[in-house]
Amino acid sequence: MNHATTMTLYRGDPLLLGIWACLLCIGLVAIASASIEYGDFHFGNPWYHTSRHALYLALGVAAAAVTYMTPTHSLQRFSPWLLFLAFGLLILVMMPGIGREVNGAQRWLPLGPLTIQPSEFMKFALLLYVAGYLVRQEEAVRYRWQGLAKLMGILAIVAVLLLAEPDFGATVITVGMVVGLMFIAGAKLQYIGAMLVAVGMALAALVVSAPYRLQRLTAYQNPWDDPFGSGFQLVQSLIAFGRGEWFGVGLGNSVQKLFYLPEAHTDFVFSIWAEETGLVGAFALILLFVFLIARILRMAWQVAELDHHYEAYVCFGAALMFAGQVFINMGASSGLLPTKGLTLPFVSYGGSSLIINCALLGIVLRISSQHLTDKPTPSVRTRRQRS
């Protein structure tokens, strides 16, 4: 395949594609290092999680290829059906004997040797639907509270279903993404403020009503008060950061992954990465995410200037989702936020999260290829010059 053919197959943002590839490679290396002892002890195969992550990675790249080849107007047209499917999966996972329960949470549906997490698909489907809704109901969303009523009702149902699993982290990301898109779409601040107050009160009630959530919320403020109980995970994570110092202990040489730090290859993979690569490696990973999110936001503004509002909302929503998950995951690992089970996009072990995030980035790459590689029309150029 020559260079011309390659450019024909892909005309999107090469920098964004390169950042994505770097994150996928880092994720594969990080999982291989963080899970080797865990896989050997629990499954008799040190490469158990690495091989499965490689499979998920292949499926994720395939999903990105599918969404990249799908026109955005098709996604907009079928987004209500995707949302209905997501609702069906969320209801199905709660049925006794169907959903799989792990650590007190019923979030997974078995699919042969693999499992799927409906909450990840819901975030994806809801983003596509909300973007289309904001385009269809643009005037109502901006000037009438009735324009937000339907959207708020759908979001409330989604939140209830997610909290029933329970999946507190996915609920926070979903609500944050939808509220952020409402703000970007120009909804009145008093409506958004009233919604945020209602959401805040509901979340506060949920935290107080569940002792383990309240314990997590208070433990992160001083985990050393109970280093072998409620503060155990955070204490071990902070030890990993401390051992890393400037340049780390070297790939594969982490001590905290030797059953000191629970969920080392999922929720706390960033801690192991920081221990093995040090401040330099941790900062480099943070920069990659900053560049990824900044690139998507830049693309969103460019597409909005070309009056492709649906595509702009999708890009804004993708940036909000990635930024929220990165901030919460890294914040929980470093003690900035309460411990919360959210994966680090493209890096943590988790098939559903990896595949959905890849599919979402495939849409973003499609938007860059579809709308930003062609020269703007004369009317657009004239409008830019006047502005």
Residue pairs with C-beta under 8 A, 6 or more apart in sequence:
10 17
10 68
10 365
10 369
11 369
11 373
12 68
12 365
12 366
12 368
12 369
12 372
12 373
13 295
13 299
13 365
13 368
13 369
13 372
15 291
15 295
16 292
16 295
16 296
16 299
16 361
16 364
16 365
16 368
17 365
19 288
19 291
19 292
19 295
20 292
20 346
20 361
22 288
23 288
23 289
23 292
23 345
23 346
23 347
24 57
24 60
24 61
24 346
26 273
26 285
26 288
26 346
26 347
27 53
27 57
27 269
27 346
27 347
27 348
27 354
28 50
28 53
28 54
28 57
29 251
30 265
30 269
30 272
30 273
30 347
31 49
31 50
31 53
31 265
31 269
31 347
31 348
31 349
32 47
32 50
32 53
33 251
33 252
33 254
33 257
33 272
33 276
34 254
34 257
34 264
34 265
34 269
34 272
34 273
34 349
35 48
35 49
35 50
35 53
35 257
35 264
35 265
35 349
36 46
36 47
36 50
36 252
36 257
37 46
37 257
37 258
37 259
38 49
38 257
38 259
38 264
38 265
39 45
39 46
39 47
39 48
39 49
39 50
40 46
40 48
41 259
42 48
45 51
49 265
49 349
52 349
52 351
53 349
53 354
55 351
56 350
56 351
56 354
56 355
57 354
59 351
59 354
59 355
60 354
60 355
60 357
60 358
60 359
61 358
63 355
63 356
63 358
63 359
63 362
64 358
64 359
64 361
64 362
64 365
65 362
66 359
66 362
67 75
67 359
67 360
67 362
67 363
67 366
68 362
68 363
68 365
68 366
68 369
69 366
70 363
70 366
71 366
71 370
72 310
72 311
72 314
72 363
72 366
72 367
72 370
73 310
75 128
75 314
75 363
76 128
76 131
76 132
76 135
76 310
79 125
79 128
79 129
79 131
79 132
80 129
80 132
82 124
82 125
82 128
82 129
83 125
83 126
83 128
83 129
83 154
85 121
85 125
86 118
86 121
86 122
86 124
86 125
86 126
87 122
87 157
87 158
87 161
89 109
89 116
89 118
89 121
89 122
90 118
90 119
90 122
90 158
90 161
90 162
91 161
92 98
92 99
92 109
92 118
93 99
93 106
93 107
93 108
93 109
93 118
93 165
94 106
94 161
94 164
94 165
98 109
99 106
99 107
99 108
99 109
100 106
100 108
100 109
100 110
100 115
102 108
105 165
105 166
105 167
106 165
107 117
107 118
107 119
107 165
107 167
108 115
108 116
108 117
109 115
109 116
109 117
109 118
114 351
115 351
115 352
116 351
116 352
117 350
117 352
117 353
119 162
119 165
119 167
119 170
120 170
120 352
120 353
120 355
120 356
121 352
121 356
122 158
122 161
122 162
122 170
122 174
123 170
123 173
123 174
123 177
123 321
123 356
124 356
124 359
124 360
126 154
126 155
126 158
126 174
126 177
126 178
127 177
127 314
127 317
127 318
127 321
127 360
128 314
129 154
130 151
130 177
130 178
130 181
130 313
130 317
131 181
131 310
131 313
131 314
131 317
132 310
133 141
133 150
133 151
134 141
134 181
134 182
134 185
134 309
134 313
135 309
135 310
135 313
137 147
137 150
138 185
138 309
139 147
140 146
140 147
141 147
141 148
141 151
141 182
141 185
141 186
141 187
142 185
142 186
142 187
142 188
143 188
145 188
145 191
147 187
148 182
148 187
148 191
148 195
151 178
151 182
152 195
155 174
155 175
155 178
158 174
159 171
159 174
159 175
159 202
162 170
162 171
162 174
163 171
163 206
168 206
168 213
168 340
169 328
169 340
169 341
169 342
170 342
172 203
172 324
172 328
172 340
173 321
173 324
173 325
173 328
173 342
175 199
176 320
176 324
177 317
177 320
177 321
177 324
179 192
179 195
179 196
179 199
180 316
180 317
180 320
181 313
181 316
181 317
181 320
182 191
182 192
182 195
183 189
183 192
184 313
184 316
185 313
206 213
207 213
207 214
207 217
208 214
215 230
216 230
216 338
216 339
216 340
217 338
218 230
219 225
219 226
219 230
219 231
219 234
219 338
219 339
220 231
220 234
220 332
220 335
220 337
220 338
220 339
222 231
223 230
223 231
223 232
223 234
223 235
223 238
223 335
224 231
224 235
225 231
226 232
227 235
232 262
233 261
233 262
233 263
233 268
233 339
234 332
234 335
234 339
236 256
236 260
236 261
236 262
236 271
237 256
237 261
237 268
237 271
237 333
237 334
237 335
238 334
238 335
239 256
239 260
240 254
240 256
240 261
240 268
240 271
240 272
240 274
240 275
241 271
241 274
241 275
241 282
241 333
241 334
243 249
243 254
243 255
243 256
243 275
244 274
244 275
244 276
244 277
244 278
244 279
244 281
244 282
245 278
245 279
246 278
246 279
246 280
247 277
247 278
247 279
247 280
247 281
248 274
248 275
248 276
248 277
248 278
248 280
248 281
249 255
249 275
249 276
249 278
250 276
251 276
251 277
252 276
253 276
254 264
254 272
254 275
254 276
255 275
256 264
256 271
256 272
256 275
257 264
257 265
257 272
261 268
261 271
261 272
262 268
263 341
264 271
264 272
265 272
265 348
265 349
266 341
266 343
266 348
266 349
266 350
267 329
267 332
267 333
267 339
267 340
267 341
267 342
267 343
267 348
268 333
269 344
269 347
269 348
269 349
270 282
270 285
270 329
270 330
270 333
270 344
270 347
271 333
273 281
273 282
273 285
273 347
274 281
274 282
274 333
277 284
285 347
286 330
289 322
289 326
289 345
292 322
293 319
293 322
293 323
293 326
296 315
296 318
296 319
296 322
296 364
297 315
297 316
297 319
299 315
299 364
299 367
299 368
299 372
300 312
300 313
300 315
300 316
300 319
301 312
302 372
303 311
303 312
303 315
303 367
303 371
303 372
304 312
305 380
305 384
306 371
306 376
306 380
307 380
308 367
308 371
311 367
311 370
311 371
314 363
314 364
314 367
315 364
315 367
318 360
318 361
318 363
318 364
321 360
322 345
322 357
325 342
325 343
325 344
325 345
326 344
326 345
327 337
328 337
328 340
328 342
329 342
329 343
329 344
329 348
330 336
330 344
331 337
332 338
332 339
332 340
332 342
343 349
343 350
343 353
343 354
345 353
345 357
346 354
346 357
346 358
348 354
376 384
